[in-house]
Amino acid sequence: MRLSMVCKQKGSTVYQTLLIITDGEIHDMDQTIDKLIQATELPLSIIIVGVGNANFENMSRLDGDNGLFGSNGVRARRDIVQFVPFR
């Protein structure tokens, strides 16, 4: 996300995609959601692939299909995350 922020500050028109591959859930959900909401201002999309048989129920929250709300009640401006389980 930092690279996307720097590119935007320099006036770049490059759109970036971040691919995250994980075999488990994250443990700092509130902080992650807050960062994702900040990232909705950037030219960035994030794809998260959950590999294996772990319980990825919380990871689906990051997808934001029904709106993503931060710890301070702020709603994400747009949906930038797609979560896909891969078993």
N, C-alpha and C positions, 0 to 999 in steps of 0.2 A: 504494500500500500504506500510505503514511503516513496518508492520510485514513481508511482503514478502521481503522487502529490508534487514531487519535484518537477516532473514533466509539465503538469498543469501550470505551475508557477512560472515556468519558462515560456509559456505560451504554445507549447506543443499541442498538436491535434491528434496525437497517437492515442488510440484506445487500447487498453490492456486487459488481459484475462489472466487471472491467478488460478491455478489448479492446485488443490490440496488433496492429497491422498492420505487417508487415515485408517487405522485398524481399531479405533476406539473413540469414545466421546471426549469432549473437552471438559475441563473441571472449573474453568473460570467463565461461565456462561454470561454473567452480567457484563463483565469487562469486554468480552468478545462482541456482544450485541452492541454495546456503546461504540466500539471501534467500527463495526460494520455500518452503523448509522452515520458516523462521520464520513465513511468512505462513499456514501451515496452521493456526495458532492463531487466525486472524482470520476474520470473517464475509465471506469473499472467494472469488470464483472468477475465473480468468484464462483468456481465450480468446486464442490467438495464431494469426493468419492469415498464412501465408507466401505472398506474391504473386509470381508469376513462375516462372521455370525454374531458380532457384538450387538448389543442393544443400542441402536442409533436413534431412539425416539427423540431425545433432546436435540440432536443434530438437525432433525427436520424442522425444529423451531427457527433455526437460522435461515431457512429457505424463505421465510417471509411472505408466503402466498396469502396469508390472512392478515398481513400487516406485521411489522416488526417494531416493537416499542422498547426504548431504552430504559435504564434505571431511573431516569428523571422524567419519564412519561413522554418523551419526544418520539414521534413516529418517523420511521425512515421515509425519505422523500420518494424512493423507488426501490424496487426489488432487484438487488444486484447478486443474490446468492441462489444457486441451484444445488440442492443436495441430491445425490444419487447413491442408493445402496447397491453394492456389487458383491453378491454372495458366491 
